Amino acid sequence: AGVKHLSEGGHKDFKLRLLANRLNSHKVVSLKSNGCEAVIVPSLGGRVLEYRAEGFNWLAETDQGNFDYPAPDGYLEYAGYIVGSLENYACSAKKDSALLVARLANGLELKRIFSLKNGALLVDSELCNMTKAKVSTSWGARWALQLPDAGASLEFASDSGKISLPWKEMREGYGSLVFERERLPKKQAVEIRTGRLAVMHSISGDVFRFTSGRVESRLAMSLYYCTSNLTFAPGQKIRFSQRLAVASTQAMF
C-alpha cells in the first residue's frame, strides 16, 4: 500500500524538525512598550513564548520534558494541521512591533504583525494563496496561557447565555472544551479572571470554533480559535486581528 513509516502525531519529517529545533539555537526578538514585553522566536514557527504585563509572564513556559521542546506552548498559528507552526519565519523588527513572513509547504504565505500598544499584545495575521491553483485548508491560532493561581475562571457571553467556568469545573487538557454555533463567544471576546487581574482576549475574523481547557499541574489554560476548511482561489487572502491584554478587575467596572 506504499506505507513506509508508522507515526502518531505527524509525519517523520515533522518529528525530525522537532528534533532539529531541540538541538539548534534560536534567535529571540523582544518587543517592549509601557512596561510590557513580548518575546518572539521567528525560527520556531514565529511563535510568542513570553508576554509580560503587570509583572507576570502570562504565556505558559516551555516544558523541557515535552518532545516538542523548545516550542510546545506560548502563542502559535496554523494553516492546516501543524503547517505554519514550525517554519522559520523571516522577521523585521522594531522596538515595539515585528513583521513575520513564511512561505508554507501548501503554497500559502502566512504573514503576521505583532505589536505592543497601550500594554496590549496585538496580532494581525494574513493568509494568502501564492499559487496558481486552488488550495484548501483551515486557519487556527492557539494561546497557552499561564495563570498565577488556580482561582481563575473563564467567562464570556454567547447567544445561548453567559458562560462562566471556574478553574475546578474546567476539563483537563488543552482543547477539551469545544464551543460552536450559539455557544461561540459574542464578539469573539473572552475574559479569564484571576484575583485582582483579568486577561482579556478578542479576535476579529470568520471563526468557526473556539476551544479551551486547563492543565492543572502547570496552571495553564488554552484559548484556541479556528476556521472551517476554506478554499482559496489564487491570490485570495483572509485576515484576522487579535488583542490580548491584562487589566485590573476593579478598573473594569
C-alpha positions in Angstrom: 0.0 0.0 0.0 3.0 2.3 -0.1 3.3 2.7 3.7 7.0 3.4 4.6 6.7 4.8 8.1 4.3 4.4 11.1 4.0 7.5 13.3 1.5 9.1 15.6 1.1 12.9 15.7 2.8 13.8 12.4 5.0 12.7 9.5 8.6 11.7 10.2 9.8 14.9 8.7 7.8 16.8 11.3 9.4 14.8 14.1 12.9 15.4 12.6 12.2 19.1 12.5 11.2 19.0 16.2 14.5 17.2 17.0 16.5 19.8 15.0 14.7 22.6 16.9 15.7 21.0 20.1 19.4 20.8 19.2 19.8 24.1 17.4 20.0 27.6 18.9 17.3 30.2 18.1 17.4 34.0 17.8 15.0 35.8 20.1 13.2 39.0 19.3 12.0 41.2 22.2 9.3 43.9 21.9 8.9 46.4 24.7 6.4 49.2 25.4 5.0 50.8 28.6 6.4 48.2 30.9 5.2 45.2 28.9 7.3 42.8 26.9 6.7 40.1 24.2 9.4 37.6 23.3 9.2 36.1 19.8 11.2 33.3 18.2 10.9 33.5 14.4 12.6 30.2 13.7 10.1 28.3 15.9 7.1 28.9 13.9 7.2 32.6 14.6 5.6 32.0 18.0 5.5 34.2 21.1 7.0 32.5 24.1 6.5 35.3 26.7 4.1 38.1 27.2 4.9 40.1 30.4 2.4 42.5 31.9 1.7 43.6 35.4 5.0 41.9 36.5 3.9 38.4 35.3 4.5 36.2 32.2 1.1 35.2 31.0 2.2 32.6 28.4 2.8 29.0 29.5 6.6 28.4 29.9 8.1 25.6 27.7 8.2 22.2 29.3 11.6 20.5 28.8 10.0 17.1 29.2 7.8 17.7 26.2 9.1 16.2 22.9 8.1 19.4 21.2 10.5 21.4 23.4 11.6 24.2 23.0 8.4 25.1 21.1 5.3 23.4 22.6 3.5 26.4 24.2 3.1 30.1 24.0 1.2 31.5 21.0 1.2 29.8 17.6 -0.7 29.8 14.4 -1.7 27.0 11.9 -2.7 27.0 8.3 -3.8 23.4 8.3 -2.7 20.6 10.6 0.7 21.5 12.0 1.5 23.6 8.9 2.9 27.0 9.8 3.7 26.2 13.5 7.3 25.2 13.0 8.6 27.1 9.9 11.4 29.5 10.1 9.9 33.0 9.6 11.6 36.0 8.1 11.5 38.7 10.7 11.7 42.5 10.5 11.5 44.1 14.0 11.3 47.5 15.6 11.2 48.4 19.3 7.5 47.6 19.8 6.5 45.7 16.6 7.7 42.9 14.3 6.6 41.6 10.9 7.0 37.9 10.3 6.5 36.1 6.9 6.8 32.5 5.9 6.0 30.6 2.7 4.4 27.3 3.7 4.6 23.9 2.1 1.0 24.1 0.9 1.8 27.2 -1.2 0.2 29.7 1.1 2.0 32.7 2.6 1.4 33.3 6.3 2.2 36.9 7.4 1.6 38.5 10.8 2.5 41.6 12.7 3.0 41.5 16.4 2.8 44.9 18.2 2.5 46.2 21.7 0.1 49.1 22.1 -1.1 50.6 25.5 0.1 47.4 27.2 -1.9 45.1 24.9 -0.3 42.5 22.6 -1.9 42.8 19.1 -1.6 40.1 16.4 -2.6 40.9 12.8 -2.5 37.9 10.6 -2.9 37.4 6.8 -3.1 34.1 4.9 -2.7 34.3 1.1 -2.7 31.8 -1.7 0.5 32.4 -3.6 0.0 29.6 -6.1 -1.9 29.5 -9.5 -4.2 26.8 -8.2 -6.9 26.5 -5.6 -5.7 25.5 -2.1 -8.0 24.1 0.7 -7.0 24.5 4.3 -8.1 26.0 7.6 -6.6 28.6 9.8 -6.1 28.5 13.6 -4.5 30.3 16.5 -3.8 28.9 19.9 -2.8 30.7 23.1 -1.4 28.6 26.0 -1.8 30.9 29.0 0.0 30.6 32.4 -2.0 31.8 35.4 -0.8 33.0 38.8 -3.2 30.7 40.8 -5.9 28.2 40.5 -8.6 30.7 41.4 -9.2 31.6 37.7 -12.5 31.4 35.8 -13.2 31.6 32.1 -16.2 33.9 31.2 -17.9 35.1 28.1 -21.3 35.9 26.7 -22.9 33.7 24.0 -26.2 33.6 22.1 -27.2 30.7 24.5 -26.4 32.8 27.6 -23.5 33.8 29.7 -20.9 31.0 30.2 -18.8 31.0 33.4 -16.4 28.2 34.1 -14.4 28.2 37.4 -11.0 26.5 37.2 -12.0 23.4 39.0 -15.0 22.8 36.7 -12.9 23.0 33.5 -11.9 19.8 31.8 -8.3 18.7 31.9 -6.3 19.1 28.7 -5.9 21.7 26.1 -8.8 21.9 23.7 -11.0 19.6 25.9 -13.9 22.2 25.9 -15.5 22.9 22.5 -17.8 25.8 21.7 -19.6 26.2 18.4 -22.6 27.9 16.8 -24.8 29.6 19.5 -22.2 28.8 22.2 -19.4 30.8 20.5 -18.3 33.9 22.4 -20.2 37.0 21.4 -17.9 39.5 19.5 -15.4 36.6 19.9 -14.3 38.0 23.2 -13.4 36.1 26.5 -12.1 37.0 29.9 -10.1 35.0 32.3 -10.5 36.4 35.8 -7.8 35.6 38.4 -7.7 37.6 41.6 -7.3 41.3 41.1 -6.4 40.9 37.4 -8.2 39.7 34.3 -6.8 38.5 31.0 -8.9 39.7 28.1 -8.8 38.3 24.6 -10.7 39.1 21.4 -10.4 38.2 17.8 -12.0 39.5 14.6 -12.4 37.2 11.6 -14.6 34.4 10.5 -14.1 31.9 13.3 -15.9 28.5 13.2 -14.9 27.0 16.6 -13.5 28.1 20.0 -11.9 25.6 22.4 -10.4 25.8 25.8 -9.1 23.6 28.6 -6.7 23.5 31.5 -3.6 21.7 32.6 -3.7 21.5 36.4 -0.1 20.7 37.0 1.1 23.8 35.1 -1.7 26.2 36.0 -2.1 26.6 32.2 -5.3 27.4 30.1 -5.6 27.3 26.4 -7.6 29.5 24.0 -7.9 28.1 20.5 -9.8 29.6 17.6 -10.1 28.1 14.1 -12.0 28.4 10.9 -13.8 25.7 8.9 -12.0 24.3 5.9 -11.6 27.0 3.4 -10.8 27.0 -0.4 -8.5 29.8 -1.5 -8.5 30.9 -5.1 -5.1 32.1 -6.5 -4.2 35.4 -4.8 -7.1 35.1 -2.3 -6.5 36.3 1.3 -8.1 36.2 4.7 -7.2 38.4 7.7 -7.5 38.1 11.4 -6.8 40.6 14.2 -6.3 39.6 17.9 -5.9 41.5 21.1 -4.5 40.1 24.4 -4.4 42.4 27.4 -4.3 42.3 31.2 -6.2 44.8 33.3 -7.3 45.3 36.9 -10.7 43.8 37.6 -11.6 46.9 39.6 -10.8 49.1 36.6 -13.3 47.1 34.5 -16.4 48.4 36.4 
